[in-house]
Amino acid sequence: MRIKEMASPPSDITYYQSWDGPGSDDLEERLTPAHVQDVVEIFQTPLTGHYNWDYSSADGRIRKLYRLGKELNWNADMDVDWSRNFPKSEVPLDQKLNPFYDWEPFATLPDEEKLRFGWHNLAWMLAQFVHGEQGALLVASQLASCAPTYDAKLYAASQTFDEARHVEVFTRYLQEKIGIFYPVNKHLKSLLDKILSDPRWDLKFIGMQIIIEGLALAAFNTLKLTAQDPLLRQIIQLVVRDEARHVTFGVNYLEDFVQTLTEQEKEERAQFAYEACVVMRERLIAVEVFEEFGWDVEQAREKALASALMAQFRNLLFTRIIPNLKRIGLLTESVRPKFEALGILQFENLVDDGEVDWAELSRPLYDEVS
């Protein structure tokens, strides 16, 4: 599979519809050619919505997070300096995190190919952010309907707008500044499918707010330190502020709810959280980039997994997830040995996101990104 390098979005992709269940014929009849070209996949989900006629605020923390979301809004068109251009002749990421620097298939590449690898690797990473953010957009829109409390509905609605903005800003950077766009990684896609199609609203919270958003927040902070382009660092800083609120929302909302579950229900959620972490660890392997450079995919995968730098990086991404799972009560005795086998149980006593740092979350937006 060759990844197209482009100056603008592709116009020759073959799109398809995967669902032929009830109502699909009616939907197809209503789709005009202009609509069809924008449809990649149709999915069906059994979603139970909740009205809530009590408009009083039951949880001051969640309402305060909602207010911060309104106060710290930003506009990808106005608050990002798109006039800045980072030269394509420069490596876009700090090469200290390149696990292939001493691997023969990479080391023997001409310098221009090593440079091209650097840009493809960054493009792959950012594309997975885009796909994950679209998944978060869809899940947040579901939570606005199915979350049982008024405060949670308000916050989920505000998060939906945040996620739309994230999809927009990363897509624009990829299209205008890099010109390479990779498809969604199959492991990330499988987890998004599970979260979107599961009827349990709390599992959506766990999968998105705790696992995917928690890992993304750690990844963004790491990328902010290694990205060479000041424009990309500015974008990440804006996104990080939003993501920190999202993770805090999930931890605070789930902490009390999980205590109402039966032991069997807790174990089901704990097992799901573990399986989601396994999937997300594999999602960090850029198989599609290996294919682009004609490498043996399994050998490249093994090299990445064996790299001490990549192992440290992968484990670092879970420094927020594991403490949060412990905080909400899903680091049960049955899954603790499994997390220990992954090498990430060691993070359980780090600071979680349940204790809200209101001063940090409330810091003025523009002072940080100016």
Secondary structure, 3 states (H helix, E strand, C coil): CCCCECCCCCCCCCCCCCCCCCCHHHHHHHCCHHHHCCCCCCCCCCCCCCCCCCCCCCCHHHHHHHHHHHHCCCCCCCCCCCCCCCCCCCCCECHHHCCCCCCHHHHCCCHHHHHHHHHHHHHHHHHHHHHHHHHHHHHHHHHHHHCCCHHHHHHHHHHHHHHHHHHHHHHHHHHHHHCECCCCCHHHHHHHHHHHHCCCHHHHHHHHHHHHHHHHHHHHHHHHHHECCHHHHHHHHHHHHHHHHHHHHHHHHHHHHHCCCCHHHHHHHHHHHHHHHHHHHHCCCCHHHHHHCCCCHHHHHHHHHHCHHHHHHHHHCCCCHHHHHHHHCCCCCCCHHHHHHHCCHHHCCCCCCCCCCHHHHCCCHHHHHC
